């Protein structure tokens, strides 16, 4: 802790990993607060690295420093913003709506990797997180795009295929990214026609989101991906051909 808090700390992956192990062994998580609020960007980076690497084991236990993690969404470092978004998905509660709204606002982040991180958040988040995220984003930024997010998804309204296509073709890039994320968001099985809609977009970033879904980078492990349908369809066609020849 003292080494990471030194004013001249310039980053040390081995040291950060060692401290991560101590937190997993029971070192009080409140100690992360000192690192997360440090004025040294390298110290902040080490701290948020520890949170993103421990959150899948510790989950809501990290909620004790959720405000400090959320404040890193405004970091000048895109890597820090990326990791903060991934951590917040797994340590927020319904009381953290304002923080979830700030995550959604990053759909228009200047860095493509951070925007991708928000897309992943949307794909993997709980429905209540999306509802609160949309509502709070609209409240934090009175912007037509975020108000439309609430109408499109925030109150458990599932867009129709027609509305979904309209959102994918919207002039606002924020809405297109959101629509692409919702299109590939699994409902146990990812809907093939929704992914195909995103693939047909004129927006290269939207097409990349759909591609990453097919490749498995934007898909929870429990979800059956669209490639299953292609394989099943191919196998069925092959079987029908063989049967018709008998």
N, C-alpha and C positions, 0 to 999 in steps of 0.2 A: 504494500500500500504506500509506504513512504517513498519508495523509488518512483512509482507511477505519479506521485503527487509533487515530485521535485520540479521546480520551474523549468529546468533544462531537459526534462524528459522528451526524448525524440522517437519513442516507439520501440518496443521490444516484444516480438511475438512470443518468445519463449517465456518471458516474465508474465505476460498477460495470460498465457495458457496455464502457467503454474497457479496464478491467482484464481483462475476459473475453476481449477480442480479443488481449491480450498473452499470456494463458495459451495460447490457440490457436496463437499464433506461436512458442511454445516457452519462455515464462517458466516456470521450475521449479514444478511443481505442489505441491511440498512447502511452498511459500510460502502455500498456502491454509490450512495448519494454524493459523497465527497468527490468521487471520480467523475460522475456524470455532470456535476456543476462546475468542474474545473474550467479555468480560462484557457488552459492548454488544449488545443484541438487534438493532439496526439493522446492525451490522457482521456479525453472524451471518447475518442475512437476505440481505445482499449476497453473502456467501460461498456460501451454499447456492444462491442464484440463479445464481451463476457455475457451480457444479457441475451443476445441472440443465440449464443452457443449453450446456454443453460435453460432457456425458457421452456424447451420441450420436456425437460425433466422437472423443472420447478413450477412452471405454469403460473397460476394466480398468486403464488408466493411473491412473485416479482411486482405485484401490484403496489407494494409498499413504496416503490420508487417510480410509479407510472407517470407522475407529473414531470419528473426530471427527464424521463425517456422521451415523453411527448415534446418537451422543449427542444430536443435535438432535431425535431422535424424542420427547424429553421436554421440548422447548422449550415455553414458555408461548404462543408464537405458532403459531396453526394453519397459517398460510402456510408457516412454516419446516418444520413437521412434514410438510406436504403435499409440499413440494419434496424433503425428505430421503428420503421413501419413493420418489419417482420416480427419484431418483439411484441409490439402493441397488439397484434392479432391474437396473441396467446395469453396476455396478462391483463386484459381490460375486463371490466364488469359493466353492467347497465348504468352504473353511476358515472361512467367515463365517456359519456356521449360527446362532450366538447373535444376530447382528444381524438375520438373516432372521426369527428367532423374535420379536424385538421389533417388526418390521414387522407380523407377523400379529396381535400383541396389540392393535394399533391398530384392529382391527375393532370394538372397543368404545370408540373415541375419543369424547369428548364432542361433537366437531364433525363435522357431516355431511360436509363437504368432505374431511376427513381420512379418514373411513371410505370415501368414494368413491375416494380415492387408493389405499387398500389393495385395494379391489375391482379397480381397474385393474391393480394389481400382480399380483393373482391371475390375471387374464385374460391378461396378457402374459408372465408369468414362465416360466422353464424348469421342467420337471418336478422336477429336483433341487432347485431353489429352493423349490418348494412342499413337497416332502418334508421338507427340512431346516427350513423355516419352521414347519411344523406340529409336528414333533417337538420343536423348541426352544421353541416357544410353550407346549406342554404341560409341558415341564420347568420353564420359567420361572414358569408360573402353574398350579399343580395344580388345575385347574378342569375339571369334567366337559365343558364345551363344547369346550375346546381338546384334551382327550383324545380326544373324538369326531372332531375334525378329522383326527387321525392315523389313526384307524380308517377314516374316510371317504375319505381321499385320500393321507395322508402316505406310505404305503408302496406307491404306485402302484396301489392298489385303486381301480377306477373304480366309483362307486356305480351300482347298477341304477336303472331308472326308478322303481321302488317306493321304494328307499332315498332317492333324490333328492327325491321328493315328500315323504317323511317329514321330511327335513331342512328343506325349504322351509316346512313347517308346524310346525316345532319351536317350543316356547315360548321358547327362548333366541334373542334377536335376533342374537347373534353367529353362531350356526349358520345362521340364515336368510340372513344376508348372505353368508356363505361359500358356502352352497348356490346362491344366486343367481349369484354370481361364477363358480362352477364350471359352472352351467347354461349360461352364455353364453360360457364359455371355448372358443375355436375349436379344432377338430381339423382344420385346413385348411378344413373347412366347418362352420359353426356349426349345431348340431342344432336344427331348428325346434321339435320337441316339447318340448325342454328349456327353450327360451326361453318357449314358451307356458305351461309350468308356472309359471315365475316371474311371468308376467303375471297369473296367476290368484290370486296370493297376496293375503291380507288385509293384508299389511304394505306400506304405501305406499312405503317405501324400497326394498323388493325389487322392486316394480313399476317404480319409477324406474330401477333397474339394468337391467331387461329393456328398457325404453324406450330407454335410452342405448345399449344394444347395437344395437337396430334403427336408431337414428339414426346409428350409426357412431362415437360418442364412446368406446365401450368395445369397440373391435374393431381388432386389428392390420390393417395395410393388406393383408397377404397373404390374409386370411381372407375366404371368401365368406359374406356375411351372409344371415340368414333371409329378407330381402326378395327375394332371388333366387328362392327357392322359390315365393313368392307370384306373382311375375311369370311364372315358368315355368309354374306351374299355370294362371294366367289365360290365357296365350298358348295352352297346350295345349287348354283348354276352348273357346277361341274357334275354334281350328283344327278341332276335332272338330265344332263346330256348323256351321262353313262346309262341311266335308266332307259332313256328313249332309244338307245342303240341296242337294247337287249331284246 
